[in-house]
Amino acid sequence: MNRTGEGLQSPTVRVSGAGRTEHGERVLSTARAAADSVTVLRTGPTGISEYDPLVLATDAGRTVFFPAPETPKVRDLVAAMEDGELPTDGGAAVVEHDVETTTLPVPTDGPFAVGERRVLGPCGWVGPLDPTAYQFHSLDRDAGAIADAGLVGRGRGDATADEPVADAWRRAREADGDPVVVVNANDADDRQRADQTLLAGSPMSVLDGVAAVAEYLDTTDAVIHLAETDTELRERLQQAISAAADELPVVPVLVAGPDEYRAGEPTAALEAIEGADRIEPRLQPPSPAEYGLYGRPTVIHTPRTFAHIHLALSDPEETNRSGSGSATRLLTVTGDVTAPATIELGSDAHLSAVRNAVELEGSFKMACVGGVFGGVTRTLDIAPTVAGLTAAGLGTEGVVELLNDERCAVATAGDRARFASEANSGRCVPGREGTVQLTELLRAVYRGSFDRGKIRELGRVMTQSSNCLIGAHAPRPVLTAMDEFESSFEAHADGRCPSGTCTDKL
């Protein structure tokens, strides 16, 4: 059933990103104080944090963008709308659109014009706590058909990351015991913001995806795992769950876990939810689909995956045609930029498009793609697909760090190796000892010894034999940095940093 919730009819003033700063809260309160007949709607983040707080003034199918306005400007534009006028002076963009659109209208240029806004569409436009603004499909669409179309898991915290979800769903449904669905939203790496953007900006989409999987598994049990430090997000998400309780067959339980990088791994997340004193990944097999939370068959995905499930259910014909549900990928663009941005790219795009979503501080030198243990590259002429990223030796976790010419490739690789030596669970020898050895080999470069053969052999062993993803992926920044900047490693062994930014970083 089509619905048009609060704020979808004009005239309306939307304020996104209000909760991020005191200024944003002042903008929201100023708009509400000035409004009488005009609707003032607090929305979630758009993903473009440079514009926060973003004020969108809408009337009769036209929307004007006002990035980070001062409170007097907000008071004036609300007053003008109360008088029947849509102000455009000082707006960054004016977009014409359908009056009842349920996704954020996209300008023709600027950061919002980068990529697509399919999964991100409601973010910043629809009230996140208003279930009447969404279409729920978990009760009237077959999630199994979506899985069979080739939908894959997205993100490090997903138990089927980069793999089709169909097999895990079937095993969980056929295994002994009552199944449970887990949303793993605990990622201590703040480089990745896509999951938090979706939970704050479009929680109903995620909840609908959760309910669809639960219906497929014939269960009503679901858990959302958040970091214990995400108190504001947890409160808002609880409000969203309560608001949607009458619309969905599943009411997830929120569980807070330790704000540690290791706790984001899927099976480590299960340990955290169970309250284990030591958080570490489990040995597999059995997989979570067979023996997961408290020994029950468990499907564990990230918010990104569940939001993609909702999108695929919204247009099953397109899903069947494409063969993979939504082919888009959410990427957080960060690094040496004035403000990070979360964007959505289709499979026919190139990573180079992310440069248009942010303002780089300095000249571009390299990028690290795939999170803290992503791959280092000089070029972004790469498709944002699993195949394209993997072939380039990059990570698929949904992060593109743009690094400027003041960065040192050796120091960048060394910092990540050292982090791996501190953040690993210590359960397996390659993860526990290999990360320490890798760090020591990089320290040796600063002392005049660059043993490229030993570094590569250690990286090969760690990648192939580690039990956890930290141990398996820790060599990637080092090996790819060596591929791209081997002369820099040689220069450091000779006592010189070509970028002039480090002496003994380790």
N, C-alpha and C positions, 0 to 999 in steps of 0.2 A: 504494500500500500504506500503510495506517495504521501509524504507529509511535508509541511513547511512549518518548522518550529519557530520559536521566538527569535527575532532578529533577521529572518529571511525576507520579511516584507519591509519596504521602505516607508518613511525615512529612518535610517539607522546609523548609529555611530558605533563602530567596533574598536575595541582597544585590545591589542595583542601584546604579549610580553610584559604585562603590567606588573606581575609578581616578581620580576627579576631585579628591579631596583626601586628605591624610594621614589625616584622621579616618576617611574611608571605608575606607581600607586597614586601619586598626586594627579597625574594626567587622568586616570580613571575616575577618581573622586571629583575632580573639577568638571569632567564631562557629565557625570551624574547630577551634580549640583545645578548645572546650567540647563539641564533637560527638563522638559515638561511633557510635550507630546512626542518628542523624538525618543526612540528606543536607544538605550546605551547598553551594549552587550560586551561583557568581558569574555574574550576568546582565549584560547591557548596560544602557544608560540607558533609562528609561521615557519620557523627554521632559519630565517635570515636575521640573525641577532644584531647585525649592524643597524637595523632599522628600529630596534626595540627602544621604547614602546612605539608601536606602529598604530596610528589612528586611521581607520578607513571610514570615510563619510560616503554613505550610499543613499541615493534617491532615484526612483523611476528608472532603474536599470543602468545607472552610472555610478561609478565608485572613484573617489579621489583618495590617493595615498599621501599621508602626511607622516613621514618618518621622524620619530623622536621630537615631536613639537613641544614648545614651551607651554606652560599652563595658560597664559593669556591667549595664545593662539587657539587653544582648545576651546576656551570659553567663547571666543568670537565665532568659531565655526559652528558650534552648537547653537548659538544665538541666531546665526544666519539661517540655519536649517529650521529652527522654530518659526522663522518668518517666511518659510517656503522657498528658500534659496539654497542651492548647493554650491558652497564656496570652492573655488579652484585655485585661488591665489596662494602661492607658496606650496602647492601640491607637487609631489615628485612625479606623479603620473595620473592620468584620467583614463579609465577603462569603461567601455560600454559592454553590457552583458545582459543575459536573460534576467528578468526581474526575480525569478524564483530559483536562481542558481544555488546549488548547495556546495560549491567549491569556490575557492578564492579566485577571483578574476585575475588574469595574468597580463601585466603590461607587455608592450612590444620590446622593451629593452630594460636593462638593469638586472640585478641579481634574480628577481622573480622570473625573468624570461629564460633563465638557464634551465635546460632539461624539460622535464614534465612535472605535472602536479596531479598524479593519479592517486597514489597512496597518501601523499601529503595534501591532497586537495582540500579536505575539511579544515586543516590546521590553520588557525588564524582567522577563519571565516565563520564556522559554526560554533555555537555555544557548546563547550565540551561536556557540560553537565545536563544538556537538554536532549533526552532520548527521542523526542518528537521530531528533531531535526535530522534524524538518520533513518535509513531503511535497513531493517534487520532481516537477514536471510537464513539464519541458522535453523529455523524450524521448517522452512519451505524449500530448501535447496539441498542437494546431495553433496556433502563434503567429499565423499568417496570418489565422485567423478572428478572433482578438482585435483585430488591426489593422483588419480590415474592420468590426468593430463600432463603430469610432469612437474608439479610444483616442488620447489626445493627449499630447504631450510636456509636461513640467512643469519650470519653472525656467529662469533665465537661461542656464545652462550647457548647455541642451538645444537641439540643432540644429532640433528641430521644436516649440519652445516654443509652447504654446497652439494648435498645429495637429495634425491627425490624422497619425499616424505611418505610415499605410499607404503613401502615395505614396513617401516616402523609402525605406522597406523594399523596395518593388518596384524602384525605380530602382537601389538598391545591388545587388539580386540579379541584375538584368538587365544591369548595366554591365560593361564589359570589365575584367578583372583579378580578383584574389582579394579578396573582401570582408573587412572587419575590423570588430569591434564595440568601441566605446570608451565607458567609463563616465567621465563628466566630473564628478569630485567635488572639484575645486579651486575653491573659492569663498572669496576673501579677505575677504568681507563677513561678519563674525561675527554679524551680525543674523540670518542664515539658518542654522539648525542642523538642519533636517530631514534633510538628506543624511547628515550626520555621525551623527545619532541612528540612522538606519537601518543604516548601515555598522557601527556599534558594537553595536547592539542586535538586528539581524535581518539579518546579512550573507548568510545562506543564501538568503533571499528575493530579495535583489538578484542573487546569483550564479545562481539558478535563472532569473530573468528574462533575464540575459545569455545563458545557455545556450540559452534558448528562441529568442531572436533569432538566435543563431549557427546553430542548427539550421535555421531558416527560410532563412538566407542560405547554408547549406551551407558553413560555415567553422568552423574550430577556433581562430581567432585572435581574442583579446580583450585589451584593455588597460584598466587602471583608473588614472586620472590623479588623483593626490592632491597637495596642497601639500607642499613639502619640509619644512615645519615640523610636519606631522602625523605625527611619528615613532612615537608610541605607537599611533595608529590604524593606521598602516601595518603595524606588527608584529602587531597583533591580527588585521588583515585577512589577512595572509599565513598566519597560523595557521588561519584559517577556510578559506582556499583550499586549503591542504594537507589539512585534515580532510575536505573535500568532493571531493577529487580523484577518488576511486573512485566517486562518486555522479553526477558530471556529466561531460558529454562535452567540456567546455571548461575549461581551467585558465588564467585570466587572468594577465597579467603586470602587476605594479605598477610605475608610473613616477611619480617625484616631479618636480613642476614648481615654478616660482617662486611664492612667496606674494604675488602681485600681483593686484589687482582685474581688471586688463585680461586676465590669463591665464585668467580664468574664462569668457570668451566662447568659444563652441564652436570656431570656426576658429583663434582665438588659442591655444586649448588644444592643437590639433593641431600648431601651430608649436612650442609648448613641448615637447611629447612628442618631436618630431623634433630638438630640441636647438638651435633657431634662436637666434642671438644677440639678435635684436630680436623681442620678442613683440608681435604686432599681428594684428588680424583680417584675413582674406583677402578680396579682392574676390570677389563672387559675381554671376553664375554663373561657373564651375560650382559646384554645391552639394557638400558633403562626400559625399553619396550617390553622386556621380559621380566626384569627384576629391578624396579626403580624405587620410588618413594615408599619407604617402609615395606619394601619387598613386593609392592604392587606393580602391575604393568603400567608404565608411565610414558606419556608423550610429552616431551619438553622442547618448547620452541621459544624464540625471542618474540617480543612485541612486533618486530618487523614482519616475521613470518605470519603471525596471526592477522595482522593488518592486510597482508597480501592475500590471505585466505578470504577475508571479507570482500576484498576487491574482486577476486576471481568469482565469488558467489554472486556478486552484483551483476556480472555480465558473463554468464556461463557459455554463451555462444562464442564470444570472443576467446574465452578460455579454451574451448575446444578447437577453435581455428588455430590459435597460436601454439597449442600443444604444451604450454608451460605456464598457464595462468598469466600472471603479470610478469613481463620480461624486464621490468625496470629494477634498478638497484638504488637504494638509499646510500648516500655518501655524505659524511661530515667533512667539510673542507676546513682545515685548521693549520697550525704552524705559525710562520712569521707573517700573520695577517692582522689587519686592524680588528677584525671580529670574525669568529667562525660562522659557517653557514652549513645547513643540512639541505641537500638538493637531491633530486631524483633523475637519474639518467636511464634512457632506454638502451637496449642492446646494440643499436646501430650508431650510438654516439661514441665519442672518444673522451678519455679522462681530461684532455686538454680543455674541455668546456668548463671545467671547474674554475679555471682562472678568472672567468667572467662573473663568478658569484661572490668574489671577495676582492679586497684591496691588499695586494702584497706589499709588505714593508721591505724595500730594497729590491735588488735584482734577483731573479730566480736562478738558483744553482742546481737544486735537486728536489726530489720529492720522496717521501717515505710513504708507501701505499700499503695499507693493511693493519694499521694500529701500531702499538709499541714494538711489535715484532714483525712489522711489514718489511717489504723490500725497497731498497734504495734504487732510484732510477733518475736519469737525466732527462728523459723524454716522457711526455704524457700522451703520446700518440698511440694509445692502447684502448681497446674496447673494454668497457666495464663489466664484462662477463666473467664467469668462473674460468672458462677456457682461456680467454684473453689475458686475464690477470695471472693465472697459473703459468702459462707459457712464458710470460715475462719475468717469472720469479718473484711476483708480488703477492701480497696477502689479499684476502677477500672479505675482511672484517668490516668494510664500509668506512674507511678513513683515508683521506688524502691529506698528508701534511706537506705544505709548500714551504720549503726552506730556502733562505736567501744566501747571498754570496759571503755573508759573514760566518756562515756555518762551516765547520770542519767535518769532513766525512769520517775521519778516523775517530774523532771525539763522539760523533753521533752514534757510530757503531759501538764504541766502548761504553757509552752511557747505557745503552740498551742491553748489552751483555751483562753489565754489572747489575742492572735491575733484575734480569733473569736469575742471577745467582742469589738474589735476596728474596724474590717473590715465588720461587718454585716451592712445591710442597715437600720436597725431600724424599719422596716415596721411592723413586727409581734412581739408579746410579747415574744414567746419562743426564737426567735433569738435575740431580743434586751435585754430582762431582763434575759433570761435563760443563755446566755453566760457569763453575769456578775456574776450571782449566781454560775455558774460552776467554774469560776476563784476564787471567794471568798472561795468556799469549798476546793479548792486546796491550797489556801493560809493558810487556817486553819490547813492543814496537817503540815505545817512548824511550826505552833503555838501549836502543840500537840494534835489536834483533827482530827481524820480520821473517818468520818461518811460514811462508804462505802454504807450503805443502802440509805442514802439521795442522794449521788452522782448517784447511779444507777437509782433511781426513777426519778431524774431530767433529766438524760440522756434519759430515756424512753419517758418522756413527750416531750422533745425537738425533738427527732427523729420522733415522730408520729404526732406532731402538727405544726411544723415550716412551714412557707410559702416558705422560701428560703433554698437552699442547705447548706448554711453556718450554719444556726441554726440546721438543721437536721443532719449534719455530724460532727459538732463540738464535740459532746460527744465521738465520735469513738476513737480518740487517747487516751482519758482518760480511757474509759471503757476497751479497749484492753490492755492498759498498766497495769491496775489493775489486769486483768486476768493473765497476764504473770509475773508481778512483785509485787504481793500484799505484799510480805514480805518487799520490799523496801519502800512501802507507810507506813507500820507499823513502820519501822525503822526511817523514817523521823518524824513520830509523836512522837517518843521517843528521837528526837533530834540528830539523826545520819544519815548521807548519806553514804550508803554502797560503793558507787563509789568514795566518797571523793572529789566530784567535785562541790558541792553546799552547801550553808548554807541557804539563803533565796532568792530563784530565783524569787519569785513573789512579 
